[in-house]
Amino acid sequence: MELNEDARIDTSQVEDRRGSGGGGLAGIPIPIGGGRGGLVGLVVAVLVALAGGGFGLSQLTGGGGEEQGDNTVLEQRCAADDALRQLDCRNTLFVNSIQAYWQRAMPEHFDRPYQASETVFFEQAVSTGCGQADSGVGPFYCPLDDQVYIDLSFYRVLAEQLGAPGEFAQPYVLAHEYGHHVQDLLGTEGKVRDQRQADPDGANRLSVLLELQADCYAGAWARNATGTADERGVKIFTSLTDQDIQQGLDTAAAIGDDAIQRKSGGRIDESQFTHGSSADRQKWFGTGYSSGDPTACDTFGTAR
């Protein structure tokens, strides 16, 4: 996977809430409140969150207070010659690519306009429209404020503790979360939320179908990633290889419900699945990638 050094990084698609203006060192986990601390605490918290509904549709409830980000430092970093060496700038460019794809794909495949969503970089904790969250929740999308949230230290946990070290794991994570944004725009998320409330016994099954569709949408983006460009028409990716796609599949396997339950030391209990098994997550990411067509991502109509 190679990003184009000539592509312009659009930091307006990101809100930086790390420290005072993004001065924190992205990628280094820091202690979490509530009795959890350091890397070990973050790993345990993420495992629990992933098993119970994190890394996807937010299960948070209640509104949060307003927070203001400051992109000053991020803008300076991402305008520098070494911008693509910086984790936060690379992730901002990933966001640019994902949104450039959906800007074209939504009208083309769904006859709907795409509405851009910001990704919020935070450290330790964050206030969202869905309530308060800390790093242990993992990356998530909040449908109440239409924003994606991520503590970039999650990638270190993903690589070192969850078994997904490949760099393509990073845009896969972001593309999955933007898949939830697309579901929100299409009304899928709202319908599933209503169905979950009407049928609590089937809530987990519905959650799995929603998450697998987001994986499929991520695959559709991946198939089209090398065709995405910045606002000047400059390609964002210069290459995307079979190895990159395999890293995406490896990430899907590493965060399957059965893999998470196994890492948590528990038995495999399909009734508690909220995101799908490793095999199912790989299958649907692969479906999106092989077809390159988000309309092929009908998990609700075809998944058993």
Secondary structure by P-SEA (a helix, b strand, c coil): cccccccccccccbbbccccccccccccccccccccccaaaaaaaaaaaaaccccccccccbbbcbbbbbaaaaaaaaacccccccaaaaaaaaaaaaaaaaaccccccccbbbbbbbbbbbccccccccccccccccbbbbccccbbbbccaaaaaacccccccccaaaaaaaaaaaaaaaaaaaaaaaaaaaaaaacccaaaaaaaaaaaaaaaaaaaaaaacccccccccccccccccaaaaaaaaaaaaaacaaaaaaaacccccccccccccaaaaaaaaaaaaaaccccccccccccc
